[in-house]
Amino acid sequence: MHTSASVIDFALHRKRRQARAAAELMWAMYAARAGLAVFTAQATPSSDTRRA
């Protein structure tokens, strides 16, 4: 085992942390848009003319 194997590579750690944060943000935006699309699709009145 190399002596540098136990040393934390901060540049790699920062890149991975930023990539994870970006992925979480993209997933949150996707989920919010998907939820919003489902909500607006259900909220729009149907085009057929049904009467009670």
matplotlib code that plots the C-alpha trace (Angstrom):
import matplotlib.pyplot as plt

x = [0.0, 1.3, 1.8, -0.4, -3.3, -4.6, -4.3, -7.6, -7.5, -9.4, -9.7, -11.4, -13.5, -14.7, -15.5, -17.5, -19.4, -20.2, -21.3, -23.6, -25.0, -25.7, -27.3, -29.5, -30.6, -31.4, -33.4, -35.3, -36.1, -37.2, -39.4, -40.9, -41.6, -43.1, -45.3, -46.3, -47.1, -49.3, -51.0, -51.7, -52.9, -55.4, -56.4, -57.3, -61.0, -61.8, -62.7, -65.9, -69.1, -70.6, -73.4, -74.7]
y = [0.0, 3.4, 6.0, 8.4, 5.9, 7.2, 10.9, 12.5, 14.0, 17.2, 18.1, 14.7, 15.0, 18.5, 17.4, 14.4, 16.6, 19.2, 16.5, 14.9, 18.3, 19.0, 15.6, 16.2, 19.6, 18.1, 15.3, 17.8, 19.9, 16.9, 15.7, 19.1, 19.5, 16.0, 16.7, 20.0, 18.4, 15.8, 18.4, 20.7, 17.8, 16.8, 20.4, 21.2, 20.6, 17.8, 18.9, 16.7, 18.3, 16.3, 17.7, 16.5]
z = [0.0, -0.9, 1.8, -0.1, -0.2, 3.2, 2.2, 1.3, -2.2, -1.6, -5.3, -6.0, -2.9, -4.0, -7.5, -6.2, -3.7, -6.4, -8.8, -6.1, -5.3, -9.0, -9.4, -6.4, -7.7, -11.2, -9.6, -7.4, -10.4, -12.4, -9.6, -9.1, -12.8, -13.0, -10.0, -11.5, -14.8, -13.2, -11.1, -14.1, -16.2, -13.5, -12.9, -16.5, -17.3, -19.8, -23.3, -23.4, -22.4, -19.6, -17.5, -14.1]

ax = plt.figure().add_subplot(projection="3d")
ax.plot(x, y, z, "-o")
ax.set_aspect("equal")
plt.show()
